[in-house]
Amino acid sequence: MRARPPVAVALVFVAGLAAGLPGCGREPARPSRPGEADSARAARAAAAARPAVTYQRHPVGGAAALRAFQRGLSEANFRLVLKVNRRDLAHVRDRDTLAVPYPFVDELELAPYPAVLPGAGSLPKLVLVSLRVQAFGAYEGGRLRHWGPTSTGRRDKPTPPGLYHANWKAKERTSTIDDEWLLRWCVNIENSGISLHQYDLPGYPASHSCVRLLEEDARRVYDFVDQWRLAPGGRQVLEEGTPVVIFGEYGFGRRPPWKSLPEDPRAADVPLAEVEEALRRYLPAYGAARETAVAESAAPEIAAPESAAPESAAPESVSP
């Protein structure tokens, strides 16, 4: 678990611009209301509006070059480079090659997850963790609010996929495996010992089944999720916490998806179909809501007929 000395890259990039998301449509034949149909339309609009970003491959060359690289970028853009490469600063190595986005855009526009999940609008909050691409996504009302890299369970202690819930959370907690490991911004999702928390991100799955996060992301998740509500005495769960769905499978022994970003800018994406398959499996209610969203969004928009005076309406009065 000991971090090695940081090393570096020397690059200079120009900051790009972010694209906005179009608004949702409405159905003129009935009162306008936010719903699953709007969510489905927004999902299509968000996918179409995603900015074109490419990635450049840059070999790492030493600590001095890393410092020069940081000085040439804004703090936010430097954090994006680390996020894209699933690493924290302490785990960039001399012989590493980093994928660097160009142009730099808003953090959410580099997210591997869909911006909108049709059918998830009824879920106040939802956290997704993809084992395949080593990234989490935090959704509120079906819209992506945060994302970041993860380091899940290593090959001999893999993080089990499935549906979990945020149970309790603690700003600091000592690991039950090694009392020298301090887990910051800890969100427990399984009482057997699985949590989301801040810890080293070396660029591959390295935990003992937990989901490791960068410091800023761990704090975001900590603040974002709602923990369970217990009955007096703490022996009965009255209300589950925020659902957390862990899905997919990491390709141990194969090239990580994000290392192919220079050749394919979508290599580390989690397509909507992949997310929906996982949600249908682990959150059955999502499937029914999704079908409703698709049906409503595909319905023809028929203008309401003009109102006509009823046959029994009294004639206008006429002056004698």
Residue pairs with C-beta under 8 A, 6 or more apart in sequence:
1 181
1 200
3 90
3 91
3 200
4 90
4 91
4 93
5 63
6 63
6 66
6 89
6 90
6 92
7 60
7 61
7 62
7 63
7 65
7 66
7 92
7 93
7 94
7 96
8 60
8 61
8 62
8 63
8 64
8 65
8 66
8 67
8 68
8 69
8 92
9 58
9 59
9 60
9 61
9 65
9 66
9 69
9 92
9 98
10 61
10 64
10 65
10 68
10 69
10 72
11 58
11 69
11 72
11 73
11 100
12 72
13 72
13 73
13 77
13 100
13 102
13 103
13 104
14 103
14 104
15 74
15 77
15 103
15 104
16 51
16 53
16 102
16 103
16 104
16 105
17 51
17 103
17 105
18 51
18 105
18 106
18 109
19 49
19 50
19 51
19 105
19 109
20 49
21 42
21 45
21 46
21 49
21 115
22 42
22 45
22 46
22 49
23 42
24 34
24 38
24 39
24 41
24 42
24 45
25 38
25 41
25 301
26 32
26 38
27 37
27 296
27 299
27 301
28 301
28 302
28 303
28 304
29 301
29 302
29 303
29 304
34 121
35 121
35 293
35 296
36 118
36 119
36 121
36 122
36 289
36 290
36 292
36 293
36 296
36 297
37 292
37 293
37 296
37 297
37 299
38 121
38 297
39 116
39 117
39 118
39 119
39 120
39 121
39 142
39 293
40 118
40 119
40 293
40 294
40 296
40 297
41 297
42 115
42 116
42 118
42 143
43 114
43 115
43 116
43 117
43 118
43 272
46 114
46 115
46 116
47 114
47 115
47 272
50 109
50 115
51 105
51 109
53 101
53 102
53 103
53 105
53 109
53 110
53 265
54 101
54 102
54 262
54 265
55 84
55 99
55 100
55 101
55 102
55 261
55 262
55 265
56 99
56 100
56 102
56 262
57 97
57 98
57 99
57 262
58 97
58 98
58 100
59 95
59 96
59 97
60 66
60 92
60 93
60 94
60 95
60 96
60 97
60 98
61 94
62 94
66 92
69 78
70 78
73 81
73 104
76 107
77 104
79 216
80 101
80 104
80 107
80 110
81 98
81 100
81 101
82 88
82 89
82 92
82 149
82 214
83 107
83 110
83 148
83 149
83 214
84 99
84 100
84 101
84 110
84 149
84 258
84 261
84 268
85 92
85 96
85 98
85 99
85 149
85 203
85 258
86 134
86 135
86 149
86 150
86 151
86 201
86 203
86 204
86 256
86 258
87 149
87 201
87 202
87 203
88 200
88 201
88 202
88 214
90 200
91 200
91 201
91 202
91 203
92 98
96 203
97 259
99 258
99 259
99 261
99 262
101 110
107 147
108 115
108 144
108 147
111 135
111 137
111 144
111 147
112 130
112 133
112 135
112 137
112 147
112 268
112 269
112 270
113 128
113 130
113 135
113 137
113 144
113 147
113 270
113 275
114 144
114 270
114 271
114 272
114 275
115 143
115 144
116 142
116 143
116 144
117 126
117 139
117 142
117 143
117 144
117 272
117 275
117 276
117 279
118 142
118 290
118 293
118 294
118 297
119 142
119 276
119 279
119 286
119 287
119 289
119 290
119 291
119 292
119 293
120 126
120 139
120 141
120 142
120 279
120 286
120 289
121 141
121 142
121 289
121 293
122 142
122 289
123 139
123 141
123 142
123 243
123 286
124 140
124 141
124 226
124 242
125 138
125 139
125 140
125 224
125 225
125 226
125 242
125 243
126 138
126 139
126 140
126 242
126 243
126 244
126 245
127 136
127 137
127 138
127 139
127 166
127 196
127 221
127 224
127 225
127 242
127 243
127 244
127 245
128 136
128 137
128 138
128 139
128 244
128 245
128 247
128 270
128 275
128 278
129 135
129 136
129 150
129 152
129 159
129 196
129 211
129 244
129 245
129 246
129 247
130 136
130 137
130 247
130 248
130 270
130 274
131 152
131 158
131 159
131 161
131 205
131 246
131 247
131 248
131 249
131 250
132 248
132 249
132 250
132 251
132 257
132 270
133 248
133 257
133 258
133 268
133 269
133 270
134 149
134 150
134 151
134 152
134 204
134 205
134 250
134 256
134 258
135 147
135 148
135 149
135 150
135 268
135 270
136 146
136 147
136 148
136 150
136 196
136 211
136 213
136 217
136 221
137 144
137 146
137 147
137 270
138 144
138 145
138 146
138 147
138 220
138 221
138 224
139 145
140 224
145 224
146 217
146 220
146 221
146 224
148 213
148 214
148 216
148 217
148 220
149 201
149 213
149 214
149 217
150 201
150 211
150 212
150 213
151 199
151 200
151 201
151 202
151 203
151 204
151 205
151 206
151 207
151 211
151 212
152 158
152 159
152 205
152 207
152 209
152 210
152 211
152 212
152 246
152 250
153 159
153 205
153 207
153 208
153 209
153 210
154 205
154 206
154 207
154 208
155 205
155 252
157 207
157 208
157 209
158 205
158 209
158 250
159 194
159 205
159 207
159 209
159 210
159 211
159 246
160 194
160 209
160 246
161 246
161 247
161 248
161 249
161 278
162 245
162 246
162 282
163 243
163 244
163 245
163 282
163 283
164 189
164 190
164 194
164 243
164 244
164 245
164 246
165 189
165 228
165 240
165 241
165 242
165 243
165 244
166 187
166 188
166 189
166 225
166 226
166 227
166 228
166 241
166 242
166 244
167 188
167 189
167 190
167 191
167 227
167 228
167 241
168 188
168 227
168 228
169 185
169 186
169 187
169 188
169 222
169 225
169 227
170 186
170 188
171 184
171 185
171 186
171 222
172 182
172 183
172 184
172 186
173 182
173 183
173 186
173 195
173 197
174 181
174 182
174 183
175 181
175 182
175 183
176 193
177 193
177 208
181 199
183 195
183 197
183 198
183 199
183 210
184 197
184 198
184 199
184 215
184 218
185 197
185 198
185 213
185 215
185 218
185 219
185 221
185 222
186 195
186 196
186 197
186 222
187 195
187 196
187 197
187 221
187 222
187 225
187 227
188 194
188 195
189 195
189 196
189 244
193 209
193 210
194 209
194 210
194 211
195 210
195 211
196 210
196 211
196 213
196 218
196 221
196 244
197 210
197 211
197 212
197 213
197 218
198 212
198 213
198 214
198 215
198 217
198 218
198 219
199 207
199 210
199 212
199 213
200 206
200 212
201 212
201 213
201 214
203 256
204 256
205 250
205 252
206 212
211 246
213 221
224 242
225 241
225 242
225 244
226 241
226 242
227 241
227 242
228 237
228 238
228 239
228 240
228 241
229 237
229 238
229 239
230 236
230 237
230 238
231 237
231 238
243 283
245 278
245 279
245 282
245 283
247 275
247 278
247 281
247 282
248 270
248 274
248 278
257 267
257 268
258 267
258 268
260 267
260 268
261 267
261 268
276 286
276 290
279 286
279 287
279 290
280 286
280 287
280 290
